[in-house]
């Protein structure tokens, strides 16, 4: 028997678990993100778009990120912090690259691996039980932490009740290396979850760059649920370019923004740029260097000390990041989803130095470089001199011609709002 929607039953005040609720539609977002900033920022943008379309919705966001409150959130959204694991160095395990490990650094003191995973899984289930979401959206990790498959019990319970929740898995454009992804998705039950536990699968990208159905060899039972929404371009307001450039002392100089993502990948990119700056290889430029709030204190202090020079500002976190990118002449960054998408949506000249592992950033950089959208400088070729030459070439060249689909926020928001019935 098919699921019965609340509007058909007149039980809008009852959760799928029988808990009495107010009559407003409820949406629950999940964004595991204790290493970077991408998942939390994307989820906040999507929640904001859902709220714009459905002002009556009540929303919660379950996240591992310590930085969820760093950005403006919709008034009808609240955040719940889950215990975190630090993503450690990639390691091999029977040919699989696992991204978290309960016995390594980052586990809360006084907990065993089993206690840690049980605590997260129970928190997620309890929140869903009491909140009674009409819509559940998981960002990029359809089963949560793969070590525990922490979302599976909650998803099964949400979907099994007569007034079952609509479930959406939202995936960034590239999950990881295709061969690894195919094997890992089978091993960790992700393919099974996508097939059995999710109503829709949204890919926040453009198949011109990466066609996940073809690359991952997805069967029709999964492929038929997939919608390519296009890239998510956030709708945050940006300050006037002249105002931003004046604040950074870049009125009559080219402005180079160096952004290191969350900063957890280390300081090699920032260090190379500062060394090129010190050697005079970059010419007369103004620089804003954003190290990332997750960079170690020692590395941040070293970058701040090296960056004490005219027309240079080094900060850990930029709360008005979009305005800075919009004002830049050249952007130097990792190849994370958000920065690349934001920079290209503004038509900016972009130099990327992707992390090697996981393979997501490298693949994104290679595919977009092949389309002429950015300049790729591989990590193993990163030197101050090569970086300086790349910046000078970018400043001398034209902006890229960008023809990607950036309608992802609107399309995904429309699908999610329509699920709140």
C-alpha positions as CSV (number, residue, x, y, z in Angstrom):
1,X,0.0,0.0,0.0
2,X,1.3,3.5,-0.9
3,X,2.1,6.0,1.8
4,X,-0.6,8.4,2.8
5,X,0.3,12.1,2.9
6,X,-0.8,14.2,5.9
7,X,-3.0,16.4,3.8
8,X,-5.0,13.3,2.9
9,X,-5.4,12.0,6.5
10,X,-6.0,15.1,8.5
11,X,-3.3,14.0,11.0
12,X,-0.9,16.9,10.3
13,X,-0.4,17.2,14.1
14,X,1.0,13.6,14.4
15,X,4.5,12.6,13.6
16,X,5.2,9.3,11.8
17,X,6.0,7.8,15.2
18,X,2.7,9.0,16.8
19,X,4.1,12.0,18.6
20,X,1.8,15.0,18.7
21,X,3.1,18.0,16.8
22,X,2.0,21.4,15.6
23,X,0.4,21.5,12.2
24,X,3.2,23.2,10.3
25,X,5.3,21.2,7.8
26,X,8.5,20.0,9.2
27,X,11.8,19.5,7.3
28,X,14.9,17.8,8.8
29,X,18.3,18.2,7.1
30,X,21.5,16.1,7.8
31,X,24.9,17.5,6.9
32,X,27.9,15.5,8.2
33,X,30.7,18.0,8.0
34,X,33.4,18.0,10.7
35,X,36.4,18.5,8.3
36,X,35.3,21.1,5.8
37,X,32.6,23.6,5.2
38,X,30.9,22.4,2.0
39,X,28.1,20.3,3.4
40,X,26.9,22.8,6.0
41,X,27.0,25.7,3.7
42,X,25.1,23.9,1.0
43,X,22.5,22.7,3.5
44,X,22.0,26.2,4.9
45,X,21.5,27.5,1.4
46,X,18.9,24.8,0.6
47,X,17.1,25.4,3.9
48,X,16.9,29.1,3.1
49,X,15.4,28.4,-0.4
50,X,12.9,26.0,1.1
51,X,11.9,28.6,3.7
52,X,11.5,31.2,1.0
53,X,9.1,29.0,-0.8
54,X,7.4,27.7,2.3
55,X,7.5,30.3,5.0
56,X,5.4,28.1,7.2
57,X,8.0,25.3,7.4
58,X,9.8,24.4,10.7
59,X,13.3,23.1,10.0
60,X,16.1,21.4,11.9
61,X,19.6,20.7,10.7
62,X,21.7,17.9,12.2
63,X,25.3,18.6,11.6
64,X,28.8,17.6,12.8
65,X,30.2,21.0,12.0
66,X,31.3,23.3,14.8
67,X,30.7,26.3,12.4
68,X,27.0,26.0,11.6
69,X,26.3,29.3,13.4
70,X,28.9,31.2,11.5
71,X,26.5,32.1,8.7
72,X,23.1,33.7,8.7
73,X,20.3,31.1,9.0
74,X,16.5,31.3,8.3
75,X,14.5,32.3,11.3
76,X,12.6,29.0,11.1
77,X,15.7,26.9,11.1
78,X,17.6,25.6,14.2
79,X,20.8,23.6,14.4
80,X,21.6,20.5,16.4
81,X,25.3,19.6,16.9
82,X,26.2,15.9,16.6
83,X,29.4,14.5,18.1
84,X,32.2,14.8,15.6
85,X,35.0,12.8,14.2
86,X,37.9,14.4,12.5
87,X,38.6,13.2,9.0
88,X,42.2,11.9,9.2
89,X,44.7,11.1,6.5
90,X,43.4,8.8,3.8
91,X,44.4,5.2,4.4
92,X,44.0,1.9,2.5
93,X,41.7,-0.8,3.7
94,X,41.3,-3.7,1.3
95,X,41.3,-1.3,-1.5
96,X,38.8,1.2,0.1
97,X,39.6,4.7,1.2
98,X,37.6,5.3,4.4
99,X,37.4,8.9,5.5
100,X,36.8,8.5,9.2
101,X,38.1,6.1,11.8
102,X,36.7,5.8,15.3
103,X,40.0,4.8,16.8
104,X,42.0,7.7,15.6
105,X,42.1,11.3,16.7
106,X,39.0,13.3,16.9
107,X,36.9,10.8,19.0
108,X,35.4,12.5,22.0
109,X,37.3,11.7,25.2
110,X,35.8,9.0,27.4
111,X,34.0,7.2,24.6
112,X,34.7,3.9,22.8
113,X,34.1,3.6,19.1
114,X,30.8,1.7,19.8
115,X,29.6,4.3,22.2
116,X,30.4,7.1,19.9
117,X,28.5,5.6,16.9
118,X,25.6,4.5,19.1
119,X,25.3,8.0,20.5
120,X,25.2,9.6,17.1
121,X,22.7,7.1,15.7
122,X,20.4,7.4,18.7
123,X,20.5,11.2,18.7
124,X,19.5,11.2,15.0
125,X,16.7,8.7,15.6
126,X,15.4,10.6,18.7
127,X,15.3,13.9,16.9
128,X,13.5,12.4,13.9
129,X,11.1,10.6,16.3
130,X,10.2,13.8,18.2
131,X,10.3,16.2,15.3
132,X,8.3,14.1,12.8
133,X,9.7,15.5,9.5
134,X,7.6,15.6,6.5
135,X,10.8,15.9,4.5
136,X,14.3,14.5,5.3
137,X,17.3,15.6,3.2
138,X,20.8,14.1,3.6
139,X,23.7,15.9,2.1
140,X,26.1,13.7,0.2
141,X,26.2,10.9,2.7
142,X,23.1,8.8,2.2
143,X,23.7,6.5,5.1
144,X,25.6,9.0,7.3
145,X,29.0,7.8,8.6
146,X,29.7,4.7,6.7
147,X,31.3,3.0,9.7
148,X,27.9,2.8,11.4
149,X,25.3,3.4,8.7
150,X,23.8,5.7,11.3
151,X,20.9,6.9,9.2
152,X,19.5,3.6,8.1
153,X,17.2,2.8,11.1
154,X,15.8,6.3,11.1
155,X,15.2,6.2,7.3
156,X,13.4,2.9,7.6
157,X,11.2,4.1,10.4
158,X,10.4,7.3,8.7
159,X,9.3,5.6,5.5
160,X,7.5,2.7,7.0
161,X,4.7,4.6,8.7
162,X,1.4,5.4,6.9
163,X,2.3,9.1,6.8
164,X,5.9,8.4,5.8
165,X,8.4,11.1,5.3
166,X,9.6,12.1,1.8
167,X,13.3,11.4,1.7
168,X,15.9,13.1,-0.6
169,X,19.5,12.3,-1.0
170,X,21.4,15.4,-2.2
171,X,24.8,14.6,-3.8
172,X,27.4,17.1,-4.9
173,X,28.5,16.9,-8.5
174,X,31.3,14.3,-7.9
175,X,31.3,11.9,-5.0
176,X,34.7,10.4,-5.5
177,X,36.7,8.3,-8.0
178,X,34.3,6.2,-10.1
179,X,35.9,2.8,-9.5
180,X,36.2,3.5,-5.7
181,X,32.7,4.8,-5.5
182,X,31.1,1.8,-7.3
183,X,32.9,-0.6,-4.9
184,X,32.4,1.4,-1.8
185,X,28.7,2.0,-2.4
186,X,28.2,-1.7,-2.6
187,X,30.3,-2.5,0.4
188,X,28.8,0.1,2.7
189,X,25.2,-0.4,1.5
190,X,24.9,3.0,0.0
191,X,23.5,1.7,-3.3
192,X,20.9,-0.3,-1.4
193,X,19.9,2.8,0.6
194,X,19.6,4.9,-2.5
195,X,17.4,2.2,-4.1
196,X,15.2,1.4,-1.1
197,X,15.3,4.3,1.3
198,X,15.2,7.5,-0.8
199,X,12.3,8.8,-2.9
200,X,14.5,11.3,-4.9
201,X,18.2,11.7,-5.6
202,X,19.3,15.2,-6.5
203,X,22.8,15.7,-8.0
204,X,23.9,19.3,-7.5
205,X,25.8,19.5,-10.8
206,X,25.8,19.5,-14.6
207,X,26.3,16.2,-16.4
208,X,28.3,18.1,-19.0
209,X,31.1,18.1,-16.4
210,X,30.4,14.7,-14.7
211,X,27.6,12.3,-15.5
212,X,27.2,10.2,-12.3
213,X,24.8,7.7,-13.8
214,X,27.3,6.8,-16.5
215,X,30.5,7.2,-14.5
216,X,29.2,5.1,-11.5
217,X,27.3,2.6,-13.7
218,X,24.0,3.1,-11.7
219,X,21.1,0.7,-12.4
220,X,17.7,2.0,-13.6
221,X,16.3,1.5,-10.0
222,X,18.6,4.3,-8.9
223,X,19.0,6.3,-12.1
224,X,15.3,6.8,-12.5
225,X,15.2,8.7,-9.2
226,X,18.0,11.1,-10.2
227,X,17.5,14.7,-11.1
228,X,20.5,16.8,-12.2
229,X,19.6,20.2,-10.6
230,X,22.6,22.2,-11.9
231,X,25.2,23.8,-9.6
232,X,24.0,25.6,-6.5
233,X,24.7,29.3,-6.7
234,X,23.9,30.9,-3.4
235,X,21.6,33.9,-3.2
236,X,23.4,35.7,-0.5
237,X,23.8,39.5,-1.2
238,X,27.2,40.8,-2.1
239,X,28.5,44.2,-1.3
240,X,29.5,46.7,-4.0
241,X,32.9,45.7,-5.6
242,X,34.3,49.2,-5.1
243,X,33.5,49.0,-1.4
244,X,35.1,45.6,-0.9
245,X,38.2,46.6,-2.8
246,X,38.6,49.8,-0.8
247,X,38.3,47.9,2.4
248,X,41.2,45.7,1.2
249,X,43.3,48.5,-0.1
250,X,43.0,47.3,-3.7
251,X,41.6,50.3,-5.5
252,X,44.5,50.6,-7.9
253,X,45.9,47.1,-7.7
254,X,44.8,43.7,-8.9
255,X,43.1,41.8,-6.1
256,X,44.0,38.2,-5.6
257,X,41.9,36.1,-3.2
258,X,43.6,33.0,-1.8
259,X,41.1,30.7,-0.1
260,X,42.1,27.4,1.5
261,X,38.6,25.9,2.1
262,X,38.1,24.8,5.7
263,X,41.9,24.7,6.2
264,X,42.0,21.1,7.3
265,X,44.1,20.1,4.4
266,X,47.1,22.1,5.7
267,X,49.0,25.2,4.7
268,X,50.9,24.2,1.5
269,X,48.8,26.4,-0.8
270,X,48.9,29.4,1.6
271,X,52.7,28.9,2.2
272,X,53.5,28.8,-1.5
273,X,51.5,31.9,-2.2
274,X,53.2,33.8,0.7
275,X,56.6,32.7,-0.4
276,X,55.9,33.9,-4.0
277,X,54.7,37.2,-2.5
278,X,57.8,37.6,-0.4
279,X,60.0,36.9,-3.4
280,X,58.3,39.7,-5.4
281,X,57.2,37.2,-8.0
282,X,53.6,38.3,-8.0
283,X,54.2,42.0,-8.8
284,X,52.0,44.8,-7.5
285,X,49.0,43.0,-6.2
286,X,46.7,43.2,-3.2
287,X,46.0,39.9,-1.5
288,X,43.4,38.5,0.8
289,X,44.4,35.1,2.2
290,X,41.8,33.1,4.0
291,X,43.6,30.2,5.7
292,X,40.4,28.4,6.8
293,X,39.1,28.1,10.4
294,X,40.2,24.4,10.7
295,X,43.9,25.0,9.9
296,X,46.0,24.2,12.9
297,X,46.9,27.1,15.3
298,X,50.6,26.7,14.5
299,X,50.1,26.9,10.8
300,X,47.7,29.8,11.1
301,X,50.2,31.7,13.3
302,X,53.0,31.1,10.8
303,X,50.8,32.3,7.9
304,X,49.8,35.4,9.8
305,X,53.4,36.3,10.6
306,X,54.5,35.8,7.0
307,X,51.6,37.8,5.8
308,X,52.5,41.0,7.7
309,X,53.3,43.1,4.6
310,X,51.7,45.9,2.7
311,X,48.6,45.3,0.7
312,X,48.2,41.8,2.3
313,X,45.6,40.6,4.7
314,X,45.6,37.1,6.3
315,X,42.5,35.9,8.1
316,X,41.2,32.6,9.3
317,X,37.5,33.0,8.2
318,X,35.7,35.4,5.9
319,X,32.1,35.9,6.9
320,X,31.5,37.8,3.7
321,X,33.2,35.4,1.4
322,X,30.9,35.8,-1.6
323,X,31.5,39.6,-1.6
324,X,35.3,39.0,-1.6
325,X,35.1,36.5,-4.5
326,X,32.9,38.8,-6.4
327,X,35.4,41.6,-6.1
328,X,38.5,39.5,-7.0
329,X,40.5,39.7,-10.2
330,X,42.0,36.2,-9.6
331,X,41.0,33.5,-7.2
332,X,43.5,30.9,-6.0
333,X,41.9,28.0,-4.2
334,X,41.5,24.3,-3.5
335,X,38.9,22.6,-5.8
336,X,36.1,22.2,-3.4
337,X,32.5,22.4,-4.6
338,X,31.5,25.7,-3.1
339,X,34.4,27.8,-4.0
340,X,34.7,26.6,-7.6
341,X,31.0,27.0,-8.1
342,X,30.9,30.4,-6.6
343,X,33.9,31.7,-8.5
344,X,32.7,30.4,-11.9
345,X,29.2,31.7,-11.3
346,X,30.8,35.1,-11.1
347,X,32.9,34.5,-14.2
348,X,36.2,34.8,-12.3
349,X,39.7,33.7,-13.4
350,X,40.4,30.7,-11.1
351,X,43.5,28.8,-10.3
352,X,43.0,25.5,-8.3
353,X,45.3,23.3,-6.4
354,X,43.1,20.3,-5.6
355,X,43.7,17.8,-2.8
356,X,44.8,14.5,-4.2
357,X,42.7,12.3,-1.9
358,X,39.8,11.8,-1.8
359,X,39.7,12.1,-5.6
360,X,36.6,14.4,-5.8
361,X,38.6,17.7,-6.0
362,X,41.1,16.4,-8.5
363,X,38.4,15.1,-10.8
364,X,36.4,18.3,-10.6
365,X,39.6,20.3,-11.4
366,X,40.6,18.1,-14.3
367,X,37.1,18.1,-15.9
368,X,36.7,21.8,-15.6
369,X,40.2,22.6,-16.8
370,X,39.5,20.5,-19.9
371,X,36.5,22.7,-20.5
372,X,38.6,25.8,-20.3
373,X,36.9,27.0,-17.1
374,X,39.9,27.2,-14.8
375,X,43.7,26.6,-14.5
376,X,44.8,23.4,-12.8
377,X,48.0,23.4,-10.8
378,X,48.5,19.8,-9.4
379,X,49.6,19.6,-5.8
380,X,52.7,17.7,-6.7
381,X,53.8,20.6,-9.0
382,X,53.0,23.3,-6.5
383,X,55.9,25.7,-6.0
384,X,56.0,29.4,-5.3
385,X,57.4,30.1,-8.8
386,X,54.8,28.0,-10.6
387,X,52.0,29.5,-8.6
388,X,53.2,33.1,-9.3
389,X,53.5,32.4,-13.0
390,X,49.9,31.0,-13.0
391,X,48.6,34.1,-11.2
392,X,50.4,36.5,-13.6
393,X,49.1,34.5,-16.6
394,X,45.6,34.7,-15.3
395,X,45.8,38.4,-14.7
396,X,47.0,38.9,-18.2
397,X,44.3,36.7,-19.8
398,X,40.6,37.0,-20.3
399,X,37.9,35.6,-17.9
400,X,36.6,32.2,-18.8
401,X,33.5,31.7,-20.9
402,X,31.2,29.8,-18.4
403,X,28.2,28.0,-19.8
404,X,27.4,25.7,-16.8
405,X,23.9,25.3,-15.3
406,X,23.8,27.3,-12.1
407,X,20.1,26.8,-11.4
408,X,20.6,24.1,-8.7
409,X,19.3,26.1,-5.7
410,X,16.0,27.0,-7.4
411,X,15.4,23.5,-8.8
412,X,16.3,21.7,-5.6
413,X,14.3,24.1,-3.5
414,X,11.3,23.6,-5.7
415,X,11.5,19.8,-5.4
416,X,11.9,20.0,-1.6
417,X,9.1,22.5,-1.2
418,X,6.8,20.3,-3.3
419,X,7.6,17.3,-1.0
420,X,6.1,19.3,2.0
421,X,2.6,18.3,1.3
